[in-house]
Structure formats: C-alpha cells, structure tokens
C-alpha cells in the first residue's frame, strides 16, 4: 500500500533521514522505533508532504506521491496525527473534528464519521462544544486520533500518541489503536514506548540516526536482544 | 438588621449613602460661575443635561447602597450585585465630578469659577467612592438564573440598543471638547456601573438566544441615527467616516482576525477602490469617465482591489509573520507613491498625481439625489445622512459576507491556519489557496467601501492613504476584538470619533492612542469584545485548570482500577 524507497530528507545542510526504505501492507500495523532524532517524525512529515524529500520515492496505492502538496496527499487517503497532537486549542472539539474532514465533500459521510468518532470517545461526545485546549492530555490525544480518522484515511499515521501521557492514558490510547486495527484501518505508528508499540505491531522497523538498522515482525523484535537492550531497558 | 454589619463597613456604607445623596442634591445648586462652562451649570433648581446625567448615576448608586443594606450578606446571593454597583458607581461619580471641575476650570480660566454646588458634589462623590471601597464583594448575581419570557428578553435587547443609540447621538451632539470629555467620562462610568450589576451577563445570554432580534434592532437603531441629528451635516459626515472606516476594518478583520496574517498596508485596498470609482466617475477630472450604473462601479472597484490583493498576495503569502508585515507595509507605500506618479509626467495620467480626482458628482439612485437634503418625517436628512444610509447598506452586506464566511468550512480553515498552520496543512487544508482567498476577499470588501467613500468625500487624492491610516485600521481591529464584528464596529467608532471630537488634542492624538493600546494590551488583550475562540489564548489559568482536571481524572481512574482489581 505504502512504499518508501531510499527516502532522504534534509533540513538545510543537516540530513535527518539518510535513505530509508520500508513498506506498509494494507490492514497492517507497522511501527517505526528509534530514539529522539532518529528521523521518525521527519519520515512521517515527508510522507504527508509537509517537508519535501531531498531524494527517494514515496508510492501510495500505485501512485508516486512525493511531489504532491500536503492537501492532495490527504485527499489520496493518508492522514496524520502529528507529534505533540497539534490540536486547534482555541476551537471546539467539533470544529477540530470537522477540520479533520476538511478535504471531504460528502456531507452525509462526514456526519456519519462524526457520529462514529463520538461513539468511540464518549468524553468528546459529551463536551463537543468545548474548546479543545481545555481537555486533558489523554483526551486531547483521543481528539487528535479522532480528527485524523475524520478524513476517512486508508492509512493512518500516528506520531507518538503516548507522549506525555500517564500510564493509564497510554493504555487507553493503545486500546484505541487496537480497536482501529480490528476495524481494518492500516496504521503507521511512531512510538517511543517500544513495548506497547511492538505488542501491537505486525511489523517493526528500528531507525538509528536516519537509517533503518534492522526490521522484523513485532513479536520477534520484542524478543530481539538489541531491541530489548536499547528500548526495553533490559541489561 | 444593621447590627450584622461590621463597624468598618457600617461607617463606610453610611458615608457612601450620605455622599451619593449629597451629589444628588447638589445638582439643584449651580456648579459653575459663568455660562460658558459646559452646558450652563449656573441655575438654582435647574440642573443642566450633564448635571442630570451625573444625578442619574448618583441615584442608581444610592439605590444600590440601600438595596445592599436590605439584602444583607449571609442572606445569600441577590438578583443584582448591589455592593459592586455601589462601589463602581462611587468611583465613577468621583471621576465624573472631577472631570466636570477640570472642564469648568479649563473653560472659565480657573477653579475659582467652581461654585459651592460643584464642591459639594465633589465632596459627596469622593465620600461615596471611599465609602464604597469598604463594602465587601457581592456574591454572583442570580439574574442569570432568572428566566424571563422571550418578550421580556426582546424588550431588554431593544432597550439596550435604544440606549446605545441615544448614547451615540448624545456623544456626537456634544459640541465642545469639554462637554464631550465630561460626557465620555460619564458614559464610561455608567457602562461600568451597569456591568458591575451583572446585567450584561444576563443580556448577553438573552442576546445569544435572540440573535436575529439583536441584529434587526441594531440596524433599525443605526438607520434611526440620522433622525437624531436633525440637519447637522457635520455630525453625519463624521458618522459616514466612521462607517467607511468600520467597513474597511471588517475586511481587514478577515486577514488579521481570522487568518492571523499581519497586513500593514491594508489602506491601499480602500484607496484602490476609491481611485477606481473616482476615475470611472463623471467628474471633470476623471480620466476613464464612463457611464456605468453605480452598483457596477462598486463591483468593479471591489474587483480591482481584490486583483491587487492577488497580485501582492501570490508572491508574499508564502512568507509569513514578520516578513509579510514588512512586505505589506512597503506595498501600502508603493501604492500611494504610484498613485502620486500616475500624473502624466512620471507616468500615464490616470490619477492627476497629488491633486487626485476632485469634483466627483453626487450619486443619483432611482431618482434619489444624494446631494440634496431631504425632509423625511419632519426631520432634515442632509447630504452626508444620505451617504450614511448608503454606507449602512454596504456595511450590512459586508457583515453578511464576513459572518457567512466565518461560519463556513472556509472560515474554519482560516482559523485553523491562524491556530497552527502546519497542523492545518496536515489536515488537508490548502493553506496557500485559503490565505490568498482571504487576502483577495478582504481587499474586495475594502474596495467596495472605497468606491462609496469616493462619492461621499467627492474627491480622492493619494495623501489620504498613508501608512498611519493602515495602522489605525489595525488598531481598530485589535482594540475592538479580533475576529468579531461587534468589537471591530466599536473599535472603529472609538478610533474615528475620538479624533474628530478631540481636535483640541490633535498634536497628542498619537500619544493618546499609543497609551490606549498599551493599556488594552495590559488589561484586556482580547479586545473590548472577545472572540469565543480566542479567549483561551489570553488566559493561562484555564490551562492550569485543564491540568488539574487531568490529575483528578487520573486519580479517579486509578481508584477505579484498584477497586476493580479487588473485586475480581
């Protein structure tokens, strides 16, 4: 479904991503692991068209998308819940969700998806007219995921959904991702919480300073010594 | 009953009652020696209108003091915040009487010309202010819980709008600087007094429930305004200027208030509209004089302005923030200089350079001659009153366009760009196209306002479109409240009316506005009327509140899980 081939991204003279390749199959949950600065978020931004790639190709559903503007990529069916959530804090929950559906023209479908998101997250449904900035971190993350879902994406990219959340909230968010997977949504997940991410993932890629060091299935990576030492705190 | 007051408050409250009563009685005495001072405060038992205004505040203040005495603390919340009213009223009275004394001294050459009545009033006012400070805060007024029938709410809205109309008419009708200042101080005191009572909170609820009534009443009042200015063309000229300015400011509000782009050269779009209309007019100096119906001219003017917006926007909207401000600032100046140079020597003769296009003939729509005074309902509507009416129609259209855009999908996209442009882009908002649309749309509205301005002023010249005007437009938007229509109308009125009425302060005008802006940024950064979407931005406490809620939630959840664990 998504094919990234030799992707390079540079901020000025600094190369943040140095030629990585990976793929996401339809219906899979794929996770990118790596420490801060490994280039995970930059990779997602490049896929979304928010930063231009310096080299390499990005293919989605048989179409090359790496030179398309961001709004065209959303129209193709890739949604991103960005790092740090990036909600519109001074807008209501409903406005945030409707912005997620900005690229869509089918009013009925938007209404249906709005109800679906409200069905998934009760707290959003009850407080839909309140400003997003007034919500707790976990609730804001739910809203961020819900907002990304509103564009009816074929591929949902989540950037550090558990960042800054309490363990309980993290559990809830992971449960939500599991639920989305069971509904057949394809997910590209970037996480620092390797344990949680790998137990969900069909496939994992480990990034080290802009390169993919190795990859395997989620279960295998959980048992992999290198991963256990670097990310799971094992000696 | 009185025994339950603390000794401190008892002294204060009775001092305040005595003070307010003193002010009330003093209006029966002359306050000034010399008829020139304010509106003639020299009569025994014949208070002048300005004295009566003060007496009104004193009476309300007195009533609040007594009502506060009857509804003692401990008996629960009251319908209005009596103590707050009394305190604010006392302070307002002190400012008002103080302003009167200063005005008398200025007008007659010294405080010697203040009569005993004036000093009595001042003593009373100071007593009322000091006494009021001892009163405890009122509990929140219960008026908001009080459900009135819908006709009651509608009546309240009509009364509020009518009061605003009378206040505006009275303010414009104050002839002298001193009168205007004293009236302004009194008006501010009265507004703060009503606000302290808690009535505004109730009124805004009523207004939210009857939005159409509010809008209708506001427009009826605006149309009624010329009828309060029987035959005074000078006042209507000011009013017409206010409307032009307000219409342009609403256009700027799209760019600044909704999308968050800083445009420092916006006056150029007003100028583009005005020059287009002037050049197309039947003036002897018009270079492209064609016989077109006025509505067509309006549309052409708007289109020319919006094309200019596209021209400047296409290359510059990719930069943001400070860079955009600099580019637009330069653009505004380039526009003015270009208009100066299209004079036949430095370039083709289109605008007659610095002379501009004078002698634009009056409009004649459907047989209605805008140049003549018309007698309607026994009131003379002067030339400027005619244009005022026309401008009102234009501004109504501008407001309709603005509100519809604001509440549409496009408006949502605009606000999202202002909030977080990167996130908006990630949501699939075509940020460049939307910013360009805002630029062109705002410019169109300014161009439309400009075309009417050309006919209202009868002449258009480049020196009317200097940077300072752009700065004032921006100030009107910021002062009134970014992203709101009501706020910008109020901001525009204040910024246009004050300099007209305070010609005396002309040299210090900028200093005064600078001080006003600094004070606003310090005490009410969201502007006079706050946009609901923006309030949070300026109040960090609420984010702390959000964190508190989260902590509570986590604790609650943890408890829940523990209990669940025990049970299983």
Interface residues (C-beta under 8 A of the other chain):
Chain A: X48 X50 X69 X70 X71 X73 X74 X75 X80 X82 X86 X87 X88 X89 X90 X91 X95 X98 X99 X100 X102 X103 X131 X133 X134 X135 X136 X137 X138 X139 X147 X151 X166 X168 X169
Chain B: X409 X412 X413 X415 X416 X419 X420 X422 X423 X424 X425 X426 X427 X428 X429 X430 X431 X533 X534 X535 X536 X537 X542 X543 X545 X546 X547 X549 X550 X553 X554 X557 X558 X561
